[in-house]
Amino acid sequence: MKPTFKLFLKPAFLLLVLLLSACNPAGRRAFVRIVRTDGTVTTDTIVLSSRKGVLEYRLPQEKLEGVDTLSVTPEFTFAKAGDEGFYVNSGGILTRFLEGRSGQYALFHRHPMPIAGAKTPQGCWLAYFPNYRFDTGVTVRCQDGKYSQTLSVVPFNHEPYADLLFQWYPLEGKEATYAGMGRLYRKMRLAQGGLVPLREKVKDRPLLKYAVDYPEIRIRQGWKPVPCSVPHQTLENEPPMRVAVTFDRVCEIIDEMKAQGVPGAQLTLVGWNIRGHDGRFPTIFPPDPELGGEEGLKHLISYAQENGFQIVPHICTGDAYEISPDFDLGDVALLPNGKRFSRFTYGGGRMFELCYEQSYKKFVVPYCDSLARMGFKGIAYNDVYSIVAPHACTDPAHKNNPEQAAEWARKTLREFTAKMGGAASEGGYDHLSSDLDFALYISMLGPGTLVFNGLRDEYVPIWHIVYNGYIYSCPFSRSVNYTIKEPAFAMKMQEYGCHPTFYFYSAHRHDDRNWIGTPDCDLLAATPEEVRASVDAIRKGWEYMKEYGYIQYLTMDDHEEIAPDVFKTTFSDGTVTICNYSKEPFAYGDVSVPAEDWRTIKGKE
């Protein structure tokens, strides 16, 4: 099956779609475009089937054979510039029907949840794509003042394995909002089973309760240069590792936290492994000698636990580098074109993507056993798994479609929980929602990035409406180290009810790019003065948690803009937070909210 990304409706077909839509105000039709691998293209106007008010498009599995791209555009998603309403995808990107622009915006393979929403003059609908969720994209476009939203499936890396199913659920009245869409999907997700509230999970998981109730502190200890100048690394040409925080220095950070009144935190060691962060994955042992070696790590683990701190490792079971003594090209996911899956270079050189099945069988089980024997206990971190779609593998020896790969990913997180106490990863992709305890961040966006070009107008917390109270998280990568940033970051933490998260040496790249913001927003530990200043930032997060940490256990039941640049969040116990991003004070009942500040009215608990 030949890959293609030519997914968008041709201009002439789009104009036909828009003309046809004017003939049917009921809004139950859709326009289907199929591109086959032999180059043939078919277009059709269909009437969507309806089951108890839910609209549906279904294509049997056998009819997907030879399909390169299939796009469905319901006419009830059409709008004109100036109309009230919006589109939203599960990445939190919201599009308004503004005037004076043209273009298109597509989200593929980055859907934390298999949903999208549309509110137009024809009604409000939640789109749901349970099958081929990892192959489905959502495209919004505007042409000559005409807006539309399209679902497109691109099964380019595997054979069809199920019927294609798109559904649209109607929302009315007070439910016809993006918050209503989130609440509906939360109900759907709960009905599927496997999702347990944090309040219940912590009752018999003390390591999880500890992690939720204390700050998360990530400490990058060592790393090789990124971007990488040596893509094919060997023991002879391997770049040197920078040593930033030794195991002994982590003990000094613990001492300073105790001195400043921070009684606990979960410490996640990043780059503790041989040759540091992404040094020789999937190989992780031995702990790097330049950081203190195995004896130094064992001492640190004991020291942290004796002082009341939880300590866990950062590893990655999905990546493989040629320099690893465990590297085997046969373990790497095989693409349909016969090539092994590799996307870019990083610290260890050319990075290859392991087949999830091979990774689980060869590395996850023995590594988790070894990490547990080292003494690690807590919500251990497996990088990347929950920020990307699971990739298929066509190798006959370990062939997996994306859904099968997703099950291996779930098994991987369960192994972390069984052996060390819990599982954390990088994002909030919800095929792992039953097994993921902590999401390091939900979006790479954040204050300072929320004004978009093109058709991306706002960010809204639709993921948090679904999963707050079930998975604890930091809202944005840029919310890390929020206590040393401008007030907007602290406001977002409060607005979304999230987990204070801190990072020593997040800025590990030598090109000044930093995934949590600018390089000057880092925690450092090269001198006693730097350690004191960094711990002071953590202390402020701990002071916040003592007062408002309970919000992490609540669901976010509503979120809305109640005045220009003023947002109201309502949580399940009645707690209300007002975040005033404007330049003027705002009155909420008897509560005065200063400019660029927030106020929380606590609920019944």
C-alpha positions as CSV (number, residue, x, y, z in Angstrom):
1,M,0.0,0.0,0.0
2,K,1.6,3.2,-1.1
3,P,1.8,6.1,1.5
4,T,0.3,9.4,0.6
5,F,-0.7,12.6,2.4
6,K,-2.7,14.1,-0.4
7,L,-5.8,14.1,1.9
8,F,-7.6,17.3,1.2
9,L,-10.6,17.8,-0.9
10,K,-9.9,19.3,-4.4
11,P,-11.1,22.9,-4.7
12,A,-13.7,22.0,-7.4
13,F,-15.1,19.1,-5.2
14,L,-15.1,21.4,-2.2
15,L,-17.2,24.0,-4.1
16,L,-19.6,21.2,-5.2
17,V,-19.9,20.1,-1.5
18,L,-20.7,23.7,-0.5
19,L,-23.4,24.1,-3.2
20,L,-25.0,20.8,-2.3
21,S,-25.1,21.7,1.4
22,A,-27.4,24.6,0.7
23,C,-30.0,22.1,-0.6
24,N,-30.4,20.2,2.6
25,P,-30.8,22.2,5.8
26,A,-31.4,19.0,7.9
27,G,-27.6,18.4,7.8
28,R,-27.6,14.6,7.6
29,R,-25.5,14.1,4.4
30,A,-21.8,13.7,4.0
31,F,-19.4,13.9,1.1
32,V,-17.0,11.0,0.7
33,R,-13.8,11.0,-1.4
34,I,-11.8,7.8,-1.8
35,V,-8.4,7.6,-3.4
36,R,-7.1,4.1,-4.2
37,T,-3.6,2.9,-4.5
38,D,-4.1,2.5,-8.2
39,G,-4.7,6.2,-8.5
40,T,-8.4,6.1,-9.1
41,V,-10.6,8.6,-7.3
42,T,-14.3,8.4,-6.5
43,T,-16.5,10.9,-4.9
44,D,-20.0,10.4,-3.5
45,T,-22.8,12.1,-1.6
46,I,-24.3,9.8,1.0
47,V,-26.9,10.0,3.7
48,L,-25.4,9.1,7.1
49,S,-27.2,6.3,8.9
50,S,-28.7,7.1,12.3
51,R,-28.9,5.0,15.5
52,K,-30.8,6.6,18.4
53,G,-29.8,10.0,17.1
54,V,-26.1,9.1,16.6
55,L,-25.0,9.6,13.0
56,E,-22.7,7.0,11.5
57,Y,-20.5,6.2,8.5
58,R,-19.3,2.6,8.2
59,L,-17.2,0.9,5.6
60,P,-16.7,-2.9,5.9
61,Q,-13.1,-4.1,6.3
62,E,-13.1,-5.9,3.0
63,K,-13.9,-2.6,1.2
64,L,-10.8,-0.9,2.7
65,E,-8.5,-3.2,0.6
66,G,-6.6,-1.0,-1.8
67,V,-7.8,2.3,-0.2
68,D,-5.0,4.9,0.1
69,T,-7.1,7.7,1.6
70,L,-10.7,8.0,2.5
71,S,-12.2,11.4,3.5
72,V,-15.7,12.1,5.0
73,T,-17.0,15.7,5.2
74,P,-20.5,16.0,6.9
75,E,-22.4,19.0,5.6
76,F,-23.5,19.9,9.1
77,T,-19.9,20.9,9.8
78,F,-20.1,23.7,7.2
79,A,-20.1,27.3,8.4
80,K,-19.6,30.7,6.9
81,A,-17.1,33.3,8.0
82,G,-18.9,35.3,10.7
83,D,-21.0,32.4,12.0
84,E,-21.1,31.6,15.7
85,G,-19.5,28.4,16.7
86,F,-16.2,26.5,16.4
87,Y,-14.2,23.4,15.5
88,V,-12.1,21.6,18.1
89,N,-9.7,18.7,18.0
90,S,-8.6,16.5,20.8
91,G,-5.2,18.3,20.8
92,G,-7.1,21.2,22.3
93,I,-6.9,23.4,19.1
94,L,-10.1,25.4,18.6
95,T,-11.0,27.2,15.3
96,R,-13.5,30.1,15.2
97,F,-15.3,31.1,12.0
98,L,-13.4,34.3,11.5
99,E,-13.5,36.5,8.4
100,G,-10.8,37.4,6.0
101,R,-8.7,34.3,5.8
102,S,-8.2,31.0,3.8
103,G,-6.2,27.9,4.4
104,Q,-6.3,24.6,6.1
105,Y,-5.0,22.9,9.3
106,A,-4.7,19.2,9.8
107,L,-3.9,17.1,12.8
108,F,-2.6,13.5,12.2
109,H,-1.1,11.0,14.5
110,R,-1.2,13.4,17.4
111,H,-4.7,12.8,18.7
112,P,-4.7,12.3,22.5
113,M,-8.3,11.1,22.1
114,P,-10.2,9.7,19.1
115,I,-12.6,12.7,19.0
116,A,-13.2,16.0,17.4
117,G,-16.0,18.6,17.7
118,A,-18.0,20.9,15.5
119,K,-20.6,23.6,16.5
120,T,-22.1,25.3,13.5
121,P,-25.5,26.8,12.7
122,Q,-26.6,23.2,11.8
123,G,-26.0,22.0,15.3
124,C,-23.3,20.7,17.7
125,W,-21.7,17.3,17.2
126,L,-18.9,15.2,18.8
127,A,-17.1,13.1,16.1
128,Y,-15.8,9.8,17.4
129,F,-13.5,7.4,15.4
130,P,-12.9,4.3,17.5
131,N,-11.5,2.2,14.7
132,Y,-8.3,3.2,12.9
133,R,-8.0,6.0,15.5
134,F,-4.2,6.0,15.0
135,D,-4.6,6.5,11.2
136,T,-7.4,9.2,11.3
137,G,-6.8,12.9,10.8
138,V,-9.0,15.9,11.3
139,T,-8.7,18.7,8.8
140,V,-10.3,22.1,9.0
141,R,-10.2,24.4,6.0
142,C,-11.5,27.7,4.9
143,Q,-12.0,28.7,1.2
144,D,-13.7,31.9,0.1
145,G,-15.2,32.3,3.5
146,K,-16.6,28.7,3.6
147,Y,-15.5,26.5,6.5
148,S,-15.6,22.7,6.7
149,Q,-14.3,19.9,8.9
150,T,-13.1,16.5,7.4
151,L,-12.2,13.2,8.9
152,S,-9.6,11.3,6.8
153,V,-8.2,7.9,7.3
154,V,-4.8,6.9,5.9
155,P,-4.2,3.2,6.5
156,F,-0.8,3.4,4.8
157,N,1.3,1.3,7.1
158,H,-0.7,-1.9,7.6
159,E,-3.4,-4.0,6.2
160,P,-7.1,-3.3,7.1
161,Y,-8.0,-5.0,10.4
162,A,-11.5,-3.8,11.2
163,D,-14.5,-2.0,9.7
164,L,-14.0,1.8,9.4
165,L,-16.4,3.6,11.7
166,F,-17.0,7.3,12.1
167,Q,-19.8,8.5,14.4
168,W,-21.2,11.9,15.3
169,Y,-23.0,12.4,18.6
170,P,-25.4,15.4,18.9
171,L,-25.2,17.9,21.8
172,E,-27.9,20.4,22.7
173,G,-28.5,23.2,25.1
174,K,-25.9,23.7,27.8
175,E,-24.0,20.6,26.5
176,A,-23.4,22.3,23.2
177,T,-19.9,23.5,24.2
178,Y,-16.4,22.1,24.1
179,A,-16.8,21.3,27.8
180,G,-19.9,19.4,27.0
181,M,-18.0,17.5,24.3
182,G,-15.4,16.6,26.9
183,R,-18.0,15.5,29.4
184,L,-19.7,13.3,26.9
185,Y,-16.5,11.6,25.9
186,R,-15.7,11.1,29.6
187,K,-19.0,9.2,29.9
188,M,-18.2,7.1,26.9
189,R,-14.7,6.3,28.2
190,L,-16.0,5.3,31.6
191,A,-18.6,3.1,30.0
192,Q,-15.8,1.2,28.2
193,G,-14.3,0.3,31.6
194,G,-10.8,0.3,33.0
195,L,-10.7,4.0,34.1
196,V,-10.5,4.4,37.8
197,P,-10.6,7.7,39.7
198,L,-7.4,8.8,41.4
199,R,-9.3,8.9,44.7
200,E,-9.9,5.2,44.4
201,K,-6.6,4.2,42.9
202,V,-4.6,5.7,45.8
203,K,-6.5,3.8,48.4
204,D,-4.4,0.6,47.9
205,R,-1.4,2.2,46.1
206,P,0.6,4.3,48.7
207,L,3.4,5.0,46.2
208,L,0.9,6.6,43.8
209,K,-0.7,8.7,46.6
210,Y,2.8,9.9,47.6
211,A,3.5,10.9,44.0
212,V,0.2,12.8,43.6
213,D,0.6,14.6,46.9
214,Y,4.2,15.8,46.5
215,P,6.0,17.7,43.7
216,E,7.6,15.9,40.7
217,I,11.3,16.8,40.3
218,R,13.1,15.6,37.2
219,I,16.9,15.7,37.3
220,R,18.9,15.4,34.0
221,Q,22.2,14.1,35.1
222,G,24.2,13.4,31.9
223,W,23.8,13.6,28.2
224,K,25.7,13.6,24.9
225,P,25.4,16.6,22.4
226,V,22.0,17.2,20.9
227,P,21.7,17.9,17.9
228,C,24.0,15.0,17.2
229,S,27.0,15.3,14.9
230,V,27.8,11.6,14.9
231,P,24.7,9.7,13.5
232,H,26.4,6.3,13.5
233,Q,28.1,6.0,16.8
234,T,30.6,3.4,17.9
235,L,32.8,3.1,21.0
236,E,35.6,4.7,19.0
237,N,33.7,7.8,17.8
238,E,31.1,8.3,20.6
239,P,30.8,11.9,21.6
240,P,31.7,12.7,25.3
241,M,28.9,12.9,27.9
242,R,28.3,16.1,29.8
243,V,28.1,15.5,33.5
244,A,25.7,17.9,35.1
245,V,24.4,16.2,38.3
246,T,26.2,13.3,39.9
247,F,24.5,10.9,42.3
248,D,26.2,12.6,45.2
249,R,24.9,16.0,44.0
250,V,21.4,14.7,44.0
251,C,22.0,13.8,47.7
252,E,22.9,17.5,48.2
253,I,19.7,18.6,46.5
254,I,17.8,16.3,49.0
255,D,19.6,17.9,51.9
256,E,18.7,21.4,50.6
257,M,15.0,20.5,50.2
258,K,14.9,19.3,53.8
259,A,16.6,22.5,54.9
260,Q,14.1,24.6,53.1
261,G,11.1,22.7,54.5
262,V,10.2,20.5,51.5
263,P,9.5,17.2,53.3
264,G,9.1,15.1,50.1
265,A,9.1,14.9,46.4
266,Q,9.2,12.2,43.7
267,L,12.7,12.4,42.1
268,T,12.9,11.1,38.6
269,L,16.5,10.5,37.4
270,V,17.0,11.3,33.8
271,G,20.2,10.2,32.1
272,W,21.5,8.1,35.0
273,N,22.0,5.2,32.6
274,I,25.1,4.4,30.6
275,R,26.2,7.5,28.6
276,G,23.3,9.5,29.9
277,H,20.0,10.6,28.4
278,D,19.3,8.7,25.2
279,G,22.9,7.5,25.4
280,R,22.8,3.8,24.3
281,F,19.1,2.8,24.5
282,P,17.7,0.2,24.8
283,T,20.7,-0.6,27.0
284,I,20.5,1.2,30.3
285,F,23.0,-0.6,32.6
286,P,25.4,0.0,34.1
287,P,24.6,3.3,35.8
288,D,27.2,5.7,34.2
289,P,30.5,5.6,36.1
290,E,31.1,9.3,35.6
291,L,27.9,9.9,37.7
292,G,29.0,7.6,40.5
293,G,28.4,4.1,39.0
294,E,26.2,1.4,40.5
295,E,27.4,1.8,44.1
296,G,26.7,5.6,43.9
297,L,23.2,5.0,42.5
298,K,22.4,2.4,45.2
299,H,23.6,4.9,47.9
300,L,21.4,7.7,46.4
301,I,18.3,5.5,46.2
302,S,18.8,4.5,49.9
303,Y,19.6,8.0,50.9
304,A,16.5,9.4,49.2
305,Q,14.2,6.8,50.7
306,E,15.6,7.2,54.2
307,N,14.9,10.9,54.0
308,G,11.3,10.4,52.9
309,F,11.7,11.0,49.2
310,Q,10.4,8.7,46.4
311,I,12.9,8.0,43.6
312,V,12.4,6.4,40.2
313,P,14.2,6.1,36.8
314,H,13.6,7.6,33.4
315,I,14.1,5.0,30.7
316,C,12.9,4.5,27.1
317,T,11.9,1.1,25.8
318,G,10.9,2.3,22.4
319,D,14.1,3.6,21.0
320,A,17.3,1.9,19.8
321,Y,20.7,3.2,18.8
322,E,23.4,1.3,16.9
323,I,26.0,1.9,19.6
324,S,23.9,-0.2,22.0
325,P,25.4,-3.7,22.6
326,D,21.8,-4.9,22.5
327,F,21.1,-3.4,19.1
328,D,19.5,-5.8,16.6
329,L,18.0,-4.3,13.4
330,G,15.5,-7.2,13.4
331,D,13.9,-5.7,16.5
332,V,13.1,-2.5,14.8
333,A,9.6,-1.9,13.4
334,L,9.5,-2.8,9.7
335,L,7.7,-0.4,7.3
336,P,5.7,-1.5,4.3
337,N,8.4,-0.2,2.0
338,G,10.9,-2.7,3.5
339,K,12.8,-0.1,5.5
340,R,13.3,-0.2,9.3
341,F,11.6,2.7,11.1
342,S,13.9,5.6,11.9
343,R,12.8,9.3,12.2
344,F,15.8,11.4,13.3
345,T,19.0,11.5,15.2
346,Y,19.4,12.3,18.9
347,G,22.0,11.9,21.6
348,G,22.8,8.3,20.7
349,G,23.0,8.9,17.0
350,R,20.5,7.6,14.4
351,M,17.4,6.6,16.4
352,F,15.4,3.5,15.4
353,E,11.9,2.7,16.6
354,L,11.6,-0.7,18.2
355,C,8.6,-2.9,17.4
356,Y,6.5,-2.7,20.6
357,E,6.2,-6.5,20.8
358,Q,9.9,-7.1,20.5
359,S,10.6,-4.3,23.0
360,Y,8.3,-5.8,25.6
361,K,9.6,-9.4,25.2
362,K,13.3,-8.5,25.0
363,F,13.8,-5.5,27.2
364,V,10.8,-4.4,29.3
365,V,10.4,-7.4,31.5
366,P,14.1,-8.0,32.4
367,Y,14.8,-4.2,32.8
368,C,11.9,-3.7,35.1
369,D,13.1,-6.6,37.2
370,S,16.6,-5.1,37.3
371,L,15.3,-1.6,38.2
372,A,13.2,-3.0,41.0
373,R,16.2,-4.9,42.4
374,M,18.2,-1.6,42.4
375,G,15.5,-0.3,44.8
376,F,13.6,2.1,42.6
377,K,10.0,2.5,43.9
378,G,7.4,5.0,42.6
379,I,5.7,6.2,39.4
380,A,8.5,5.2,37.0
381,Y,8.9,7.0,33.7
382,N,9.0,5.4,30.2
383,D,9.7,8.1,27.7
384,V,7.6,8.8,24.6
385,Y,5.0,6.0,24.8
386,S,2.0,8.3,25.6
387,I,2.9,11.2,23.3
388,V,2.8,9.4,20.0
389,A,0.6,6.9,18.3
390,P,1.8,3.3,18.5
391,H,3.5,2.3,15.3
392,A,2.7,-0.8,13.3
393,C,5.2,-3.4,12.3
394,T,5.1,-5.5,9.1
395,D,7.9,-7.9,10.0
396,P,6.4,-11.4,9.7
397,A,8.3,-12.5,12.8
398,H,6.5,-9.9,15.0
399,K,3.8,-8.4,12.9
400,N,1.5,-5.8,14.6
401,N,-1.2,-3.4,13.4
402,P,-1.5,-0.2,15.5
403,E,-4.2,-1.7,17.8
404,Q,-2.0,-4.7,18.6
405,A,0.9,-2.4,19.2
406,A,-1.2,-0.4,21.6
407,E,-1.9,-3.5,23.6
408,W,1.9,-4.2,23.9
409,A,2.3,-0.6,25.1
410,R,-0.3,-1.2,27.8
411,K,1.4,-4.3,28.8
412,T,4.6,-2.3,29.1
413,L,3.1,0.2,31.5
414,R,1.5,-2.6,33.5
415,E,5.0,-4.1,34.0
416,F,6.3,-0.8,35.3
417,T,3.4,-0.7,37.8
418,A,3.8,-4.3,38.9
419,K,7.5,-4.1,39.4
420,M,8.1,-0.5,40.6
421,G,4.7,0.9,41.7
422,G,3.3,3.0,38.8
423,A,3.7,4.3,35.3
424,A,4.4,7.7,33.9
425,S,5.1,8.8,30.3
426,E,5.4,11.9,28.2
427,G,1.9,12.8,27.1
428,G,-1.8,11.9,27.5
429,Y,-2.6,9.7,24.5
430,D,-5.6,7.8,25.9
431,H,-5.1,4.3,24.5
432,L,-3.0,4.1,27.7
433,S,-5.4,5.9,30.0
434,S,-6.3,2.8,32.0
435,D,-2.6,2.1,32.8
436,L,-1.1,5.6,32.9
437,D,-0.8,7.4,36.2
438,F,1.1,10.6,35.4
439,A,1.4,12.5,32.1
440,L,4.5,14.7,32.1
441,Y,2.6,17.2,29.9
442,I,-0.5,17.2,27.8
443,S,0.5,19.8,25.1
444,M,3.7,21.4,23.8
445,L,1.8,24.7,23.8
446,G,1.3,27.1,26.7
447,P,1.4,30.8,27.5
448,G,3.2,32.7,24.8
449,T,2.2,30.2,22.1
450,L,-1.6,30.4,22.4
451,V,-2.0,33.0,19.6
452,F,-1.9,31.0,16.4
453,N,-1.6,31.8,12.7
454,G,-3.8,30.2,10.1
455,L,-6.9,28.4,11.4
456,R,-5.7,27.7,15.0
457,D,-7.2,30.3,17.2
458,E,-7.3,29.1,20.8
459,Y,-6.2,26.2,23.1
460,V,-9.0,24.7,25.3
461,P,-8.5,22.0,28.0
462,I,-10.7,19.3,26.5
463,W,-8.2,16.6,27.6
464,H,-8.4,17.9,31.2
465,I,-12.2,17.8,31.1
466,V,-12.0,14.2,30.3
467,Y,-9.1,13.0,32.4
468,N,-8.5,15.3,35.3
469,G,-9.1,13.2,38.5
470,Y,-8.0,10.0,36.7
471,I,-4.5,10.9,35.5
472,Y,-2.4,13.6,37.1
473,S,-0.5,15.8,34.8
474,C,1.3,19.0,34.0
475,P,-0.8,21.0,31.4
476,F,2.0,22.1,29.1
477,S,5.7,21.4,28.6
478,R,6.2,25.1,29.2
479,S,4.4,24.8,32.6
480,V,7.4,22.9,34.0
481,N,9.3,25.2,36.4
482,Y,6.3,27.5,36.5
483,T,7.3,29.2,39.8
484,I,10.3,31.0,38.1
485,K,8.2,32.1,35.1
486,E,5.7,34.9,34.4
487,P,2.4,34.7,36.2
488,A,0.5,33.2,33.3
489,F,2.1,29.8,33.9
490,A,1.0,29.7,37.5
491,M,-2.5,30.7,36.4
492,K,-2.6,27.9,33.9
493,M,-1.6,25.4,36.6
494,Q,-4.5,26.6,38.7
495,E,-7.0,27.0,35.8
496,Y,-6.4,23.3,34.9
497,G,-5.9,21.9,38.4
498,C,-2.5,20.3,37.5
499,H,0.6,18.9,39.2
500,P,3.6,21.0,40.1
501,T,6.6,19.7,38.0
502,F,10.2,20.8,38.1
503,Y,13.2,20.1,36.0
504,F,17.0,20.4,36.6
505,Y,18.8,20.9,33.3
506,S,15.8,20.6,30.9
507,A,17.8,22.7,28.4
508,H,20.1,19.9,27.3
509,R,20.3,20.9,23.6
510,H,23.3,23.0,22.5
511,D,21.2,24.9,19.9
512,D,19.4,26.9,22.6
513,R,16.1,25.1,21.9
514,N,14.3,24.1,25.1
515,W,11.1,22.2,25.2
516,I,10.0,23.9,28.4
517,G,10.7,27.4,27.1
518,T,13.8,29.6,27.1
519,P,17.1,28.3,28.6
520,D,16.9,30.8,31.4
521,C,13.9,29.0,32.9
522,D,15.9,26.0,34.1
523,L,16.8,24.7,37.5
524,L,20.6,24.4,38.0
525,A,22.8,22.6,40.5
526,A,26.5,23.4,39.6
527,T,27.1,25.4,42.8
528,P,25.5,25.6,46.3
529,E,24.0,28.9,45.3
530,E,22.3,27.4,42.3
531,V,21.0,24.5,44.4
532,R,19.5,26.9,46.9
533,A,17.8,29.0,44.2
534,S,16.4,25.9,42.5
535,V,15.1,24.4,45.7
536,D,13.4,27.7,46.5
537,A,11.5,27.4,43.3
538,I,10.5,23.9,44.3
539,R,9.5,25.0,47.7
540,K,7.0,27.5,46.2
541,G,5.4,24.6,44.4
542,W,5.2,22.6,47.6
543,E,3.5,25.5,49.4
544,Y,0.9,25.6,46.6
545,M,0.3,21.9,46.9
546,K,-0.4,22.1,50.6
547,E,-3.3,24.5,49.8
548,Y,-4.6,23.3,46.4
549,G,-3.2,19.9,45.7
550,Y,-6.6,18.4,46.5
551,I,-7.8,19.7,43.1
552,Q,-5.8,17.0,41.3
553,Y,-8.3,14.4,42.7
554,L,-11.3,16.3,41.2
555,T,-12.8,16.1,37.7
556,M,-13.0,19.3,35.7
557,D,-16.7,19.6,35.1
558,D,-16.8,22.9,33.2
559,H,-14.6,25.5,31.6
560,E,-15.6,28.7,29.9
561,E,-14.5,32.3,29.1
562,I,-16.9,34.5,31.2
563,A,-15.4,37.8,30.0
564,P,-12.6,38.8,27.6
565,D,-9.5,37.0,28.9
566,V,-11.2,35.8,32.0
567,F,-11.8,32.0,32.5
568,K,-13.9,30.1,34.9
569,T,-13.1,26.5,35.8
570,T,-15.6,24.4,37.8
571,F,-14.5,21.2,39.5
572,S,-16.5,18.3,40.7
573,D,-16.7,19.3,44.4
574,G,-17.9,22.8,43.5
575,T,-14.4,24.4,43.6
576,V,-14.3,27.4,41.2
577,T,-11.2,29.1,39.9
578,I,-11.3,32.4,38.1
579,C,-8.2,33.2,36.1
580,N,-8.0,36.9,35.0
581,Y,-5.5,37.3,32.2
582,S,-6.7,40.8,31.4
583,K,-5.0,44.1,32.4
584,E,-8.0,45.1,34.6
585,P,-9.4,43.7,37.9
586,F,-12.5,41.5,37.5
587,A,-15.3,41.0,40.0
588,Y,-16.8,37.5,40.4
589,G,-19.6,37.9,42.8
590,D,-18.1,39.2,46.0
591,V,-14.6,38.0,44.9
592,S,-12.2,40.6,43.4
593,V,-9.7,39.0,41.0
594,P,-6.7,41.3,40.3
595,A,-5.4,41.8,36.8
596,E,-3.2,38.9,35.7
597,D,-4.0,36.9,38.8
598,W,-6.3,34.2,39.9
599,R,-8.6,33.4,42.8
600,T,-10.1,30.0,43.9
601,I,-13.3,29.6,45.8
602,K,-13.1,26.2,47.5
603,G,-15.9,23.6,47.2
604,K,-17.7,21.6,49.8
605,E,-14.8,19.3,50.6
